[in-house]
Structure formats: C-alpha cells, structure tokens
Amino acid sequence: MVRPEISAREAEVLAALGEHLTNAEIAARFVISVRTVESHVSALLRKFGAGDRRALAALAPSVPGPSDAAAGPAAAPALPVPLTSLVGRVSERASVASALAEQRLVTVVGAGGVGKTRLALAVAADVADRFGGGVWYADLVPVPDGEALPAAVAAALGLGEQPGRSALETVLAWAAGQQALLVLDNCEHVVDGVVAFVELLLAAAPGPTVLATSRSRLLLPFEWVVPIGGLGDDAVALFEQRSRAAGALPVGSGAETERVAAICAALDGSPLAIELAAARLPSVGLDGLEHGLGDRLRLLDGARRGGGRHGSLRSALDWSHDLLDEPGRVVLRRVSVFAAPFSVAAADAVVAGDGVAAELAALADHSLLVPVGGPGGTRYLALETIRQYGAERLIEAGEDAVVRAAHLRWCTDKGTALLAADPAAPDWRGRVDRLADDLHAALGWVTSSAAASSEPSDPSAMEVALLVGRLCHRRGLQGEAQRRFEQAADLAPDAAGEVGALRLAAGSARARLAGGDALRLHRAAAAVAERAGDGVTAAGQLAQAAELVHRSAGILAEVPAAATAAGWLADARRLGGDDPGVLARIAVVEAFAAADDDRDAAARTERALELARASGDAVVESAALDQLTGLRLARGEARAALASALRRTELLAGPLDPQQGFELSDAYGMATESAIAAGDLRLARQTAETLRDLPSQREVAHVGTARLAVVMVLSGDWAEAVAVGELFRESWERAGRPRIPSMRRVAAALGSVHGARGDVAQQEVWRDVEAGVASADHRPHDQRAVESVFAALEALHRDRMDDAVAVLRREPEEFRGWFELIWRPWYAAAWAEAAVLAGRPDAVERIDRARLFTTDNVVAAALVDRAAALAAGDVDGILAAAETLDAAASRYQWARSLLLAGGAHRTRGLAALAELGAPVTY
C-alpha cells in the first residue's frame, strides 16, 4: 500500500489515535487546541481514506514515521470515506442538498443495499460549508437499542461523559448555538429511539440539522423524506466500474452492454446487488451471470413482486451464496454474529471449523466481506445488509443459539482478560473499544434469550451486564457503566445479585456526580436488601444516602431535608445493629453533619476515623479522612491536611472499583487543594496531573484540567497555563457551558494572566467564562478570596499598587470555611506586599499579621519575608527569599524577586519572566 504524505504533527496525532486518546487528551499531550486536533484528524481521514477514528487507530501501528512534507489543516469534513465512489445519483444528490437548505430533518429512505449511506455522505460533503459547527457522522449499526443512542451520538460528536449529566443532556447542551449537520446512518433498527432523540434535539436548539438514512420513515410531522430507488441509466456504469475493479476486461460490444443492462434491470438497479454480480464477472462471465440470476429471479418472481427491491437484492445474495462451497457458506453465516471487524482468530473461536482463514479471504474476493488492515493483521467486516442476510441463514440452519453462545463465550473471555489487564497499558483502551460493539451485541442476545425463557433469569445475562459495566467504569464511561449495572440488577436471579448490581450502579452514579441517581440507587438497594432480610446491607445503603445529603449536597439537584436524612440514619441504626461497617458509616455521616466550628466536630471526626479503620473498609476510611482534611484546612493546618489527603490516595490505590464512587478523584482533588494551601507547588502539580489522567476525567477536559491550570498560574508556568486553559475552555464550551461555580477560580486565574500580559481581548474571553460558570450574583463567598488573589497578582505584576490594595480589602482574620482558608496564606502575603509597595503606613503591621497565617505555606511565608525585606530596603533579604521561592518551584515569584531586587538582578528577572510567558513592560 502506498502511504500518503503526512506531516510530523499528523504522525504524532495518528500515533495518539492508536492509543485511543480523546481529542482533549491529544490536545493536552501536544499543548495544542482541540480545534487543531480536529483539523488534523480530518486531514488524516481524508488522506488515508479511513471511515472513522477507529479505522485510523487501527492504521496507526503500521504507518511509518512522519514525512518532511508539511500539510495544513484539512478543509474536508471528518466524514467516513466510502471504499468505492458514488456512481450516478445526480438528481437524488441535488434533491437531498436542496431539502437540507430548507428542512431541519431530512430522511433518505430506501431498501437495503440501495446506496443510502453513500449518497448521504456525498451530500454531507457537498453542503459542509453551510454548517459552521461542522458535519458529524454517527453510524447506528452497533447501537443495540434506543436507550444507547444518545451515548453513541455523543461519542460520534467527540463529547465525553459530563459530570452530573446524561448523554442526552450532554448532546442537547452541545447543540445549543451549533449550526451543525448531524448524519444519523442506519436508523431502521432503533427507529423509536431516533424519533425521540431527534424530536428533543431539534426542539431544544434552533441550529442543528439532521440527515438520516433508514429503510423506513421516522414519521415525524416535520420530516422531509427523499425516497431512493434503484439506479436507472447509471446502473451499467456502476457494473462496468466494479467489474473492472474485480479484474474483468471492459464490456465490449453494444450487444454485451445490452446484456449487462438486462442483468442490472433484472436486479431492479439495486447498487449492492449489481456490485455483487459484477464481482463475479471475472469467474463466471456474462453467461454465468445470466443463467444464475435468471433462474434465481424466476424462482423468486413472486417474492419480488411482494417484496420490491428487497426481493431482487435477496436474489443476488442468494445467488452469491449458492456459488459458494459449503465451508464458505458456513463461515458466511457464522461470522454474521460479529458486530465489528473481526480477526481470523476471533472467527476461529466462533466458526469452529478448519480453514477459516482461507474461507474469509475467499469471501472477501467475492465482495461478501470487506478486509480492513490494522494491528495484529487483517480484520474482516460484513456490510450490514450482508450481515443481516447471514444472520437469517444462521437461523435457517438451526445454528443461531450455538453460534451466538460461542460468540458470547469469546466476548466474555476477552472482556474478562481486559478487566484483569493493566488499564495503563498503551493499547488497553483501544482493545476495549474494539471489543465494545461485540460485547453489546452479545449482551443483547443473552438478555433477549433470558427474557424469552420461561425459566428463572439466566445468571449469565447478569454476569455479562456486570462485565460490561465494570469495563465501562474502568474505561471512564461512568454513564454507560451505571446503565449496565442497572440492567444487571434487572436481570439478577435473586435479591443478593440485585442488591450487588444496584450498589455498583450507585457507585458509578456518584463517580459521574449524578447525585440524584446515586440517592435513588442507594435507597433502592436498601429496600431490596431489607425485603430479603439483609439488614446490614440495607443499613449501609441508607447511611450512604444520608452521607450524600451532608457531604455532597452540591451534586444533588434537590437536597432532602436534614430530617429526612436523620430518618435514614435512624433506620440504619435499627437495621445494622452492631455491625462495624454500619457503625463506621453512621459515624462518618455524623461527622460531616457537624459544622467545622462545632465543639464536637473534632471528636466526631476522630470517632469516625477510629470506627472506619476498625471496619477495614478503605472507602469508608477515605470518607472519614476527607472530613478530617476539611477540618484541618478549616483550622489552617495545611500540612496536616495534605498528609490526610495523601493517605486517601494510598488507601484507594489499585484497580478501580465502581463502589469507590468519586472517592479517588475527590482524594486527588483534595490533595491538590491541600498542597496549594501548604505552598507545595511540585506536589500540587503532580496530584493535579494524576487527577487529570484518571479514567473518570478523560472525557471531560474542563473538569480534569481545572486545578492543573490554577497550579500552573501559581507556579509561574504561564505559557503552559494558557495552553491548558484553552483546553479547559473548549471542553467547557463543547459540553454546553455548564454552570460549575467552583470553576470560577480557573477563569479568574487565566483572566489575570492575560490581564498581566496586557491581552485585553483574551481577558474579556475569560471574564465571559467566569460569568458563565456561575452567576456573578450568586457566587459563593469563599470564591471571592480566590478572585482577589489573582486580581492582586495581575495588579502587582503591572505595577498598579493602589489597584492591588483596593482588591485586597478584606482583613485576613475574616476568612471562614475550609475552602476560603486554603487561599488565606496567598491572600495575606499579597495583602502585605501590596501595602509595602503602595507605601501604606500600616505595611509593617500587615507584615506581622500576615506571618500568623503563612506558617504552614512555604511560598506564602517567603513572600512575607520578601515584603519585610522590601520594607527595610534589604536587597540580601529579597535575594534570600528568591532562593527559597526557587527551591519551592515558585518560578514566577523567584523571577519577580530578582526584578524587585533591582540593579543587575532586575535584568535577570526580566529575562526569566519573559521566558515564563510573563513579560513585564515597565
């Protein structure tokens, strides 16, 4: 194969696609924008003629290093590239394009094999310049049911799962303000789900337009249908093109052309049927085609009249099938169970016969399978029409149950092996993604088999659903994991299985910050357990429900009253008795229920920790340590808080368990917060990067990078902070600009950086983000401390000392609450420095007061020392502070210290600041 020329950056992006990284992760790796990644992916799709991102990922290992040729961002849309060109369809192409100019839902309707997909892709490419928000393609063939459709569309749009949102809510949020075209291909098997989805999408946002392909209408009142029939005059051209591609000589005389036209007419102009016949021309000639198709069509003449073009297509498929030898027929029908491209080894496991590799190659030669290159060798794909035909033949042969059971075993063996493998391995995510469609197909089959059986629910159906849920959880797809765990609960043969699955579902709900779902699932698990006589499990679930109210009210759309949570705790005490785990969970809730300044808060927290350790439950102990961390931060004990936060990360190390919920991500988040409070910027960056790389954060760059950007600003890595900030902003906008009040600090930090650099336009962009993440009228009081710190940083950098004094109006002694107290050391240091540089008479007093609040923060303490040296005109003292700041990885403040020291040191400081992306213009 001749490889296309690609640039060095495209080669890097292709390699990252081979690791199955998201666009946001690729952008983060190479410090480029998500939009730039999308342009590179578009270019790669066009250059390789690949159908989608998965096809590019499969190509990645076999592509040599980058060429020296440069390639700019591609203008072509990131649409699948058909393996063969579109022949004819000029009028239909124009009709669909015209309809899209006036209608928001256009459906291309026609029989299987008539070329709906190829036509839709051609039209989408034609009209791409009409849609500023892009043209997006979603193949619905692998979608098992209507419930899974929003998640499939979200994945096609490059949207990860969003905390606290369903896949449908994520897509609807994305659609707001998007002038985009969404192509939904192969809708017929999930038509009810498509109808519900499209109606909500188009009602929710005025911008998007939908182009659907289906064998039947959607029957929506605003649908514009473009019916597609067989080819007319272009049928012969299609036949000749495909037969030449198969190695046949060109059709010669006018008589031969007439014979070809008769064959195409007998096939009712069905493109797929014509392609199948043309592929046979080199081996059987026109005589063979006429004889075989003529006999078949006469036999099926009645069926053709009743079934229209389905009959003619079936005739061609029947004919191609009958020309196969028996081993080929067996392989064709048995591999129809695969939902995704499959390897020879996979086919061997399911077909259970000899010579499978040779038969697959022969089927590809006959255009019944499509070979796909990739890592580990060639894979094979059956087009959907042929796959459905093979599935019918499988049923006719009486082999459906046996072969699908073999496919199920193959899927579960592969899935189990993946669950046992290291998810940090470079190819792990790609292997999960390649298996996903087949796992879902196998789950669909075993679930329907269980539903159709008069026997009690088959445990294997529940086990497969649990396996899929666990893989999804580890892959970072928490919404899908929750759905599969709930499905497992429905399939459970007994109460114990149902409770176990509901507990896992609750954990995944907490992990994606869907507090309402988590509350519902905890209570449902408690009810089932209590009915089954398992009081201890019921008590534990009720205690977790109460914990959500007191610990995580921010992820609950509607927070139950404290009296309601108290009732759940009372029931937990009644049902749990003296069980150590239940007592520990109840104690944790009681600790969180106490305010930080309550006299009993410390005692309750210590008791909760003691009981949690005795219970041996790492998740319960982590929750207790979380309360201890908050309590220590509220007391200004930053280093002790950091120790307890890091202890949580140690406790939760190991394979990701759905029942951990959000504990691990919260642990790294609190470790970062505590490291900021302690001024340990190296550790803060390390924990922030670990948080960003957790599976639960992979698909949501604005969540994963939020703390990292803030740490970068504090450290002085301003150029990096700006790049990471762009990832944050683009991800947040693609997610529909969700309101997340805690993220105001990211916007404040990045806004101050751009303000300090004199980039007014970009500062306005971040002010817009700051207003968008949370209403300015309802921002939490403790966020104002953070905003003041960064506003002062900007003012001091620009030598506007009076402005710095003005934004630092509050007295440090006024700070309350653990979050606000994280930032008090930074605030107090800036408060003292601003007073010195502004010549305030109370500067010395401020320095003395600031020292009281900075003892646990090495950076803030050094900044106060620097302020004291500035007040005294002590250059040596300023330089001593610079050394401390350099050792503490506070590169910005080290460089600023040189600037403030003056003389020759100022020149060094100016150069260092410029290198950090923080130039000074005065």
Sequence and secondary structure as in RCSB ss.txt:
>XXXX:A:sequence
MVRPEISAREAEVLAALGEHLTNAEIAARFVISVRTVESHVSALLRKFGAGDRRALAALAPSVPGPSDAAAGPAA
APALPVPLTSLVGRVSERASVASALAEQRLVTVVGAGGVGKTRLALAVAADVADRFGGGVWYADLVPVPDGEALP
AAVAAALGLGEQPGRSALETVLAWAAGQQALLVLDNCEHVVDGVVAFVELLLAAAPGPTVLATSRSRLLLPFEWV
VPIGGLGDDAVALFEQRSRAAGALPVGSGAETERVAAICAALDGSPLAIELAAARLPSVGLDGLEHGLGDRLRLL
DGARRGGGRHGSLRSALDWSHDLLDEPGRVVLRRVSVFAAPFSVAAADAVVAGDGVAAELAALADHSLLVPVGGP
GGTRYLALETIRQYGAERLIEAGEDAVVRAAHLRWCTDKGTALLAADPAAPDWRGRVDRLADDLHAALGWVTSSA
AASSEPSDPSAMEVALLVGRLCHRRGLQGEAQRRFEQAADLAPDAAGEVGALRLAAGSARARLAGGDALRLHRAA
AAVAERAGDGVTAAGQLAQAAELVHRSAGILAEVPAAATAAGWLADARRLGGDDPGVLARIAVVEAFAAADDDRD
AAARTERALELARASGDAVVESAALDQLTGLRLARGEARAALASALRRTELLAGPLDPQQGFELSDAYGMATESA
IAAGDLRLARQTAETLRDLPSQREVAHVGTARLAVVMVLSGDWAEAVAVGELFRESWERAGRPRIPSMRRVAAAL
GSVHGARGDVAQQEVWRDVEAGVASADHRPHDQRAVESVFAALEALHRDRMDDAVAVLRREPEEFRGWFELIWRP
WYAAAWAEAAVLAGRPDAVERIDRARLFTTDNVVAAALVDRAAALAAGDVDGILAAAETLDAAASRYQWARSLLL
AGGAHRTRGLAALAELGAPVTY
>XXXX:A:secstr
       HHHHHHHHHHHTT  HHHHHHHHT  HHHHHHHHHHHHHHHT SSHHHHHHHGGGS S  S       
S      SS   S HHHHHHHHHHHHH SEEEEE  TTS HHHHHHHHHHHTGGG TT EEEEE TT  SGGGHH
HHHHHHTT    TT  HHHHHHHHHTT   EEEEE  GGGHHHHHHHHHHHHHH SS EEEEEESS    TT EE
EE    STHHHHHHHHHHHHTT     SHHHHHHHHHHHHHTTT HHHHHHHHHHHHHHHHHHHHHHHHHHHHHT
HHHHHHHTHHHHHHHHHHHHHHHS HHHHHHHHHGGG SS EEHHHHHHHH SS HHHHHHHHHHTTSSEEE  T
TS EEE  HHHHHHHHHHHHHTT HHHHHHHHHHHHHHHHHHHHHS TTSTTHHHHHHHHHHHHHHHHHHHHHHH
HH SSS  HHHHHHHHHHHHHHHHHT HHHHHHHHHHHHHH SSHHHHHHHHHHHHHHHHHTT HHHHHHHHHHH
HHHHHHTT HHHHHHHHHHHHHHHHH GGG SS   HHHHHHHHHHHHHHHTT HHHHHHHHHHHHHHS TT TT
HHHHHHHHHHHHHHHT HHHHHHHHHHHHHHHHHTT HHHHHHHHHHHHHHT SS  GGGTTHHHHHHHHHHHHH
HHHT HHHHHHHHHHHHTSGGGTT HHHHTHHHHHHHHHHT HHHHHHHHHHHHHHHHHTT    GGGHHHHHHH
HHHHHHTT HHHHHHHHHHHHHHS GGG  HHHHHHHHHHHHHHHHHTT HHHHHHH  S GGG  SHHHHHHHH
HHHHHHHHHHHHTT TTHHHHHHHHHTT TT HHHHHHHHHHHHHHHT HHHHHHHHHHHHHTT HHHHHHHHHH
H HHHHHHHHHHHHHTT     
